[in-house]
């Protein structure tokens, strides 16, 4: 659970930092958000499939590890 929390926290902080820097450079909020998600907009279908597959594998592994540790404590 710590891994998931830390990953989400890091993603949020880094995205916020990126959007904040774009805003300081003079872009409006919508353009700043588009710049933050732009790498995902130019991905081909195979890259998107691999990206989602890696997220699914990561989520499965994290959940499995969490459940194993939870059983050990009982």
N, C-alpha and C positions, 0 to 999 in steps of 0.2 A: 504494500500500500504506500510505503514511503517513496518507492521508485516512481509510481504513478503521480503522486503528489508533487514530487520534485520536478518531474518532466513537464507537468502542466504549468507549474510555477515558472520554470525556465522559459517555456514557450511564451507565456503571457508577458513576462518581463522583457524578453528580447523583442517580441512584437511591439510592445508598448514603446520601447526605446527606439525602434525603427520608425514607428509612426510619429513619435515625438520629434525625432530628428528631421523628418520630412516636413512636419508642421513648422519647425523653426526655420527651415529653408524657404518657407513661403507658400507651400502647397496647402490647399484646403484639406479638410479631414477625409473626404471621400477619395481624393487623389492619393493621399498618404496611405489609406487602406488598400487601394488598388495596387500601389507599389509594393506593399508588404505581401500580397497574395499573388503578384505577377508571375513568379516562377511556376506556380501551379497552373496558370492559365495557358502556358506555352508547352505543356507536356503532351506527348503523343499518347495514344490509347495504351500501348504496351507499357509505357512508363507509369501511367496512372494505375494500371493493374498491379504492377510490381510494388508501387507505393502503398496501395491499399492492402496488398498481401503482407507486406512487411509490418504494417500497423496491426493487422489481424494476428500475425505471429507474435508480435510484441505483447499485445493484449492477452492472448492465450497463455503465453509464458508467464507474464506477471500474475495473472489470476491463478494459474496452477501453483506457482511458487507461494503465493499468499495462502492458498488452501492447504498446502503441505505444511507450512509453518504454523498455521492455525491448529492443525491436527496434532502436531508435535507438542504444543502447549497443553493440550487437554489430557 
